[in-house]
């Protein structure tokens, strides 16, 4: 497979070796929609994945994760599933567990690793234990917040972590319920906004620097990092509006990093992917501080696949073909049920 180092971002020069010609027809089910707050984004991701697979010669169908799914999996199982569901439906491990029970292979990590990555405090604890830098934090359930006294709890958090702080749901995505707090007076409202999306808030020390996302893919030669994508939200926070409203965010792909910093970011993303036991693909969100040190914020096991999502931007930055990449991933997934598939 050549001499490419896994710690360097993957570029088009490695592409011909990583995507062999496929000789077997595949029938793939793309799952999108669901009932989470991220349903609309998921449907956009699903349609983009569907079009990309079809452009690469793969027979693909788009379905929602509803009551019709299990009868379909039983009576006419696909060769593989692509999970384009965001939020809890696609990322908390439950759907993956159902697919495992049905003996239907899917692209992405298994149920256990998905549950771990979905819960940000648990994932951060694993990263910290593995020596991977991640900002200091405290996880605060709503019940404890009320029982211990909101004012006293918030005062102690500010004393311990300082300002500014990043507030976000312990479980959730797309920046929903997230806020940066620079003034103690704004902290109670930020907590209330966060609790609207989850019963536990993750309060994290805010690290200033460059927002980047590194997508990790495994096309058969071990996990590889795609070029980092730099995120520049106009209001300084990459929240839901900044992600999906035209004109509120600028992306640079690849990120404007030095060669040494880009290599360090890629190495850190690969280490996070490995520490959490992930496979096939993930997206690691990081902050690169003014000393070029990366800090992992969170890891997404079902990255967005829309036109402005970070993984497709990284694929384009690497000079790769999105459809062929997906075709390779579904082919590899299908072999988990049928190891003899060519």
N, C-alpha and C positions, 0 to 999 in steps of 0.2 A: 504493500500500500504506500510505498514511498517513504520519505524521511521527514515528513511534517511532524513538528513537535506539538503535542496536545496543549502545551501552555501558551502557544502563539495563536492569535486569531486566525480562523480559517478563511482562506481566500480562493478565488476561482482557479488558481493554478492546481489546487488539489482536487478539484471537482471531477474531472474525467475518471480519476482512479477510484473515487468514492461512490460513484453511481454506475454500477454495472448494467448491462442490458438485461431486461427482464423477459423471461420466456413463458411465463404462466399468466393467464388472465386472472384478474382479481375482481371480486365484488365487495365493495366497501360501503359501510353504513356510517354516515356522518351524523352525529347526535348534536343537536343545537336547540336553543330555546330554554326550556325549563321554567321554573317558577321563581327564580331568584330576582333580586333587584337588577341584575345584569342581563335579563332576558333579551332585550333589544340588541345589545352588543353581541351577545352569543349568536343570535340569528344572523347578524352581519358576518361574524366569523365563519359560521357554518356555510353560508353561501359562497364565501371566498374560497374556503377549503374545497367545497364541491366543484366549483369552476376549475380550480387548479388541478385537482385530481383528474377530472375529465379531459383537460387539456393535455395531460400526460398519458392518456390512453387507459385510464382506470375507470371501470364501471362503478359509479358511485350514486348513492341515494341519500337525501337529507330527511331525517326524521326527528321528531321531538321525543323527549323522554317522558312518555305518558303511558296510559293503560294499554296501548296497542303494542308497546315495545316487547314485553316478555313473550306474548304469543308469536311474534315475528321471530325472535331469537330462537324459540323452540322449533317452530315449523320450517323456517327458511333462514338458518343462520348465515350471516355474511362471513367472508374470509377474514375480515378484520373490521374494527370499529375505530373511528377517529372521534375523540371526545372534544367537541368545540363548545361545551357547556362551561359557563363561568359561574363564579359564586359557589355556594355550598353544593349544589347539584353535581357540578363537574369536578370539584376539588376536595371535598371532605372525605373521599374514599368510599362512600357508600355505594355509588353507582359502579365503581370498579369492582367492589366485592360482589355485586349482583352479576356482572359480566363474568367474573371468575366462576361463580356457581353454575352459570350457563355454559361454561367452557367456550366462551367467545373471546378470542384475543383482541387486544386493543393497543393503540399507540400510547405510550406514556408509562409512568411509574405505576407500581402496584398499589393496592388499597392502603396498606400499612404506611408506606412512604408518603402517599398523598395526604393521609390524615395528619401526619407529622408536619409536613410543610404548610398545610392549611392553617394550623394553629400557630400563629406567629410567636407567642411567648415560648412554646415548646421548641419550635424550630430554632429560635435564637439561643436557647439554652444548649442545644446540640452544637450549634456553630461555635459558641463560646467554649464549650468543652473541647472542641476540635482545634482550638487555637485560631479560629477565623474571626477577624475583627467585626464586631457589630455594636452599635451604640448601646450604652447602659439604658436599662428600662425597668419598669415595674408594671405588672399586670393587675388591674384593679376591677374586680367584679362589681356590678352595680349594688348588690346587697351589702358588701363590705363598705362601699363608698357611703351608703346611707347609715349603716349601723355605727360606724366609727366616727361619723361627723364629717360632712363634706369639707368644711372650712379647715379643720385640723389636718385632715388627710392631704388636702391640696397644699397647705403651707409646708408640711413635711416633705412632700414630693419636690417642691421648688427648692427647699433647702438642700435636698440630697442630689438632685439632678441639675439644678440651675435652670436658667432661661437662655435661649428659647427652648420650647418643648414641642415635640411632634405628638399629636393625639390621633389615634386611629383605632378602629375596631380590631380586636384580637383575631377575629375571623372575618374575612371579607376582602373584596377586591375593588378595582376600578376607582380607588380613591374616595369611595363613598364614606362619609362620616369622618374624613380626615381633616385636620386643621393644624396649622403652626401657631403656637401661642408665644408671643413675645412680651406680653404684659400680664402680670398675675390676675388683673381684673377680668381678663378675657378667658381665663381657664375654666370657670364653672360653665359658661355657655358652650365651650368646646367639648366639655365632658358630656353635657346633655345632648349635643348633636351627635356625638359618637355613640352614646347609649341608644339612640334611635335605630341603630343598625346592628348592635350586638350587645349582649348583656355584660360583656367584659371589654374594658378599654385597655389598650396598650399605650402607656405613657413613656415616651422615649426621648432621650437627650437629642436635641436637634444638632446635626452636624452640618456646618456650612461647607459648600463646595459645589462641584459639578455633579449633577444628577445623571447617571448613566444606567443603561440596561444592557446586560450581556446575555444573549441567547446561547444555550448549549444544545448541541445535537450530536447524536451518535448514529452514524450511517454505516457502521460495521467495522470501524477501525478504532473504537473507543470514543468517549466523549470529546468533542472539539468545541472550542469557543468561536462563535462568529464575531465579527467586528462589533465593538461597543457602539451603542447609539446614545448620543448626548441629548438630553431633554432640557429645553429652556422654556418653562411656562412664563407667560407674560406677567402673571400676578405673583410669581415666586413659589407657588404651590402646585404640584401636579395632581390636582383633584379631579373629580369626575368631569366637571365643566371643561377644565383644561385639556383633558384627554379627548373629548368628543365634540368640542365646539370649534368650528373652523376659525383660525386666526388667533386662538388663545395660546398656542404652543408652537415653538419652532424646534425641529429635530435636525441634528447633524449626524449623518451616518456615512463614514465612521465618525466617532467622537473626536473632538479636537484635543487629543492627548499626545504627549510625547511617545516615542516608540517604547521607551522603558515603562512608562505609566500604563500604556495599553497592554503590554505583556503582563504587568503586575495585576491589572484588573481581570484579564482573562484567567490568570492562574488562580485568583481568589474565587472567581465564579465557578471554575471547575472544581475547586476544593469544596465549595458549598454544595454543589450538585452531588458530589461523591459522599460528603458527610451525611446528607439526608437520605442516601440510598436511592437516588432517582435514576431513571433510565430514559432513553430515547430522546427526550427534549425537555427543556425547562427554560425559564427566564429568571435571571438573578438581577435584582435591583440594588444598586449601590450608590453611595456618595463618595466622590474622590475629593479629599480635603486639600488644603493649599500646600501640603507637603507631598502630594501625589499618593497618599495612603488611601486605599479603598476600604470602605466600611459597608458590610452587607446589611441591607434593610429588610429584605424579604425575598422569598423564592416562590415563583409561580409555576405550578405544574400543568396548568391549562392556559397557556398564554393567548392573548388576543390575536386574531388572524385577520383583522380588517385592513383596509388600505393604509390606515395610519397607525396600525399596531406595530409594536417594537420588533417582534420577531420577523415579520415580513420585511421591515425596513433593513434589518440586519442581513437577511438573505440577499436582498438587492445589493447592499453595500459590499457583500462578499463576491458579487458577480455570479451568483448561483441562480438556478431556475427553481422557483417555489414548487411547481407541480412535480418536478423530478425528485425534489427533496422529500415531498410528501409520499410519492410513490415508493421511494426507498424505505421510508419509515413503515408504511403499511405492509410492504412485502416482508420486512424483517419481523413485524408483529405477527403476521400470519404464520410464520414458521414456528412460533411457539406452540401452536396446536399441531402443526404438521411439519416436524423437523426435516422431512424428506423433500419438502417443496423446493423446486429449483430456483 
